[in-house]
Amino acid sequence: MIRLRYLAAFVALASNGCSQSNIEKPSPALKLEQAARDARHSIQFPFSLLVPQTIRLGYDMREYIASPEFGEYDSIAPPEIVFDEIYGQAVEYAHGDLPVAFFAAAYGSIEHESIPFQFFGKEFDFSLTNESHALFLLRRSHLPRHLYHTPEGDEDKIQHFFASAWLKSTLGMDWLVRLAGRGVEVGEKLLTVGGFEDPRDIHANNDGLRFGAKAEGQINRLPSAGLTPNP
């Protein structure tokens, strides 16, 4: 597989100019390469034997996105390029297994620390991540913020996109993937505190569904090519 990171690094460097200092310092590609190695096996042996591969690689992706090197890259590269890098690293970790890669990319991009539920007038938080609060905030700050180039932040659209691609790769049927995405939105509106149906979430879901279908035959296809303008 072509390493997407090298394309991303080239675009990032080109957009910032090729100064002498860029030549002398380690390139973003080399820094990301080291960060990716350091993030591997974040769940230590023998505990890793008890955890499914998708979850293990999801943890590795969280470590990778939280790394200073990825944060530096996010600060200089366009959001679409950073988005592509998340996918490229997940595919590399998964050795080309797309369902595993999609899940790992979605898990590594979780944007909510917890979900506030309300049942019979009582509220409680359902935790989505066991990260420390500080580490969660750091990783969240490294997610590309304006993926769809709208004034609102787009950090949560990344997990919607890759989760929908994962559902497409595992369930297959488009209608079932769309039903699952709609069910999440309805559940959020009915059961969470302050929840509502967000049409932009559905839009990201649909983009991810289409990408999941196309990537099956074109593993090197960039996910940013599957982004469509918000209605």
Buried (B, 14 or more C-beta within 10 A) or exposed (E): EEBBBBBBBBBBBEEEEEEEEEEEEEBBBEBBBEBBEBBEEBBEEEEBEEEEBBBBBBBBBBBBBBBEBBBBBBEBBBBBBBBBBBBBBBBBBBEEBBBBBBBBBBBBBBBBBEBBBBEEEEEEEEEBBEBEEEBBEBBBBBBBBBBBEEEEBBBBBBBBBBBBBBBBBEBEEBEEBBEBBBEBBEBBEEBBEEBEBBEBBBBBBBBBBBBBBBBBEEEEBBBBEBBEEBE
